[in-house]
Amino acid sequence: MDLTGGTALARTSDAPFSAVAAPAVARPSAAGPSGGVPPVAGPSAAVPSVARSAGGGHGGGRLLARPAVTELRLSAFAGHRAAVHELGPVTLFTGPSGSGKSTTLRAYEALARLGAGDPLDEVFPDAADCVPERARPDAQGRRGFRIGCTVDGPEGPVHLDLAVQAEPRLRIVGERLSGRGRTLLATALRDPGRPTVQAEWHTAGATPVTRAPFPDDLLGTALLPLRVAGKTPGQLEVLAAAEQVVIGLRSVFACDPRPERMRAPVPPGEGRLRRGCGNLAEVLHRTHTDCPRRHHRLAAVAGAGCAGPVTGLGVQELPEGTVRAVLERGERPPTPLGRLGDGELRYLALALTLLTGPGVLAMDRIAEVPEAVQSLTLLANGLDRGLDRRQVGELLALATGIAADGHIRVAGTVGERVAGEARRTPGVTMVDLSA
């Protein structure tokens, strides 16, 4: 039996928040069991329990695609209203200052963090800024925002929509997971005095729907693998859809290279690139040893985006126990990366991100799922910041070439200065937010 999801989450008018917050769920006549459900574990436990491979899945057959976010919906988020953006393998948002480019990527990253099990208050520390300015509070003074996405994969398109109350208290008041024309999970706030929402998910067994309270500060979809036994075809359908969404959302690395942090030598460590790329030399020290083929390819890419001849990327171990990276110049003395310009450093860091994988990035890895069924999505706000046209062109060519095999996707923002060239690059999807 289907859970009939209402359209409340999709409304975009300036009506009070309470009128649009929670999905309407048709309540079946047969009451689902509410007991016997294991307690909700911490956010770190909210991970997929099944890795689908060839021949796996509730319907059998071969895996057709790696889960990936293919649509982002900002129904009511900051300055965005009724915005629906299709995402290709390489998608760039452009528009004048104030058009909402950074806000769009912020919504994407927020969904990714919720999919990884992060609590709502850590994902939205300034939630009031996400509420549309024209949003009117209801009689209880409640206001909020709505975002969602579609994750494509072996289960087909699966849609996730969220309604978040920002005032007077931050909480998820409505969530809907749907696919193949069926609402698989719906949550709604029934008792404002409790820190929970009522969740109902598709069962299709002796009891068509299962109900249980979920915490109002965690993404319910990420909790389903902890709650659903997978004993009926309906439960297996719910699990497959939830796991596809969680895998697609968690395979995200937000990269924001900060050249001022990349110049000094650093101690050697585990060699996982951090968001600000301040440990670039440490990571190059690792790739030089563990990934020589990738390292050599990065050296070739460096030569295309850095001034002067580049014959290689080297790493020097200094007496004080630190390491620093250098551009090798053939017979000329090597150039420490600390002497490079801001644009060159940002170019190198972004190229390194594109040429590596989750194992070399400081991101939330899904150890339970083989890397063969995961795709990395690079979020790059201000992709062109500090870069000249040649460097941007080289990065886009690298990104589209790598994205063609399905292992890596890119979502970024660029200014109007390079938007024209990006539009002429085959394989790049441009979204103009000024329209």
ABEGO torsion letter per residue (X at the ends): XBBBBBAAAABABABBAAAAABBBBBBBABBBBABGBBBBBBAAABBBABBBBBGBEAAEEBBABBBBBABBBBABBEABBGBBBBBBABBBBBEBBGAGAAAAAAAAAAAAAAAAGBBAAAABABAAAABBAABBBBAAGBBBBBBBBBBBEAAEBBBBBBBBBAOABBBBABBBBBBGGBBABBBBBABAABABBBBBBBAGBABABBBBBBBAABBAAAAAAAABAGABAAAAAAAAAAAAAAAAAABBBBBBBBAAAAABBBBBBAGBBBAAGAAAAAAAAAAAAABAAAAAAAAAAAAAABBEBBAEBBBBBBAAGBBBBBBBAEABBBBBAAABBAAAAAAAAAAAAAABBAAABBBBBBAABBAAABBBBBBBBGAABGBBAAAAAAAAAAAAAAAAAGABBBBBBBBAAAAAAAAABBGBBBBBAAX
